[in-house]
Amino acid sequence: MVKITASAMAEEIGERLRQARLNQDLTQADVAVLAGVARKTVLNAEKGKVQLDILIAIMGTLDLTDQLDLFLPKQAISPLQLAKLQGKKRQRASGQHRSPGEDTPEW
């Protein structure tokens, strides 16, 4: 099995962004204006060098945000992790407990 480097994967994502832009007949400048970023930022995104928030803005401009669920589906909490989280639940502070039949203090 061949392992792809993070850099190669980023470049592939950039190429896919570029192809999506071209398929919609948009220039880098068009996408930049619509996404609210500089044209050079779009150019860098297409090279795979982009911050996550800017990637999402560009994907939104290209109407690709529905693809995020395919790219990284929401993860369910594992039973082990759920048990760990429940173990850290805050206990309710209720004061001292009295047994039935205990006298109340006389003041």
Long-range contacts (C-beta under 8 A, 24 or more apart in sequence): 7-48, 9-48, 10-48, 10-49, 11-47, 11-48, 12-48, 13-48, 13-55, 14-45, 14-46, 14-47, 14-48, 14-49, 14-50, 15-46, 15-48, 17-45, 17-46, 17-55, 17-58, 17-59, 17-62, 18-46, 20-62, 20-64, 21-46, 21-62, 24-62, 26-62, 31-58, 31-61, 31-62, 34-61, 35-60, 35-61
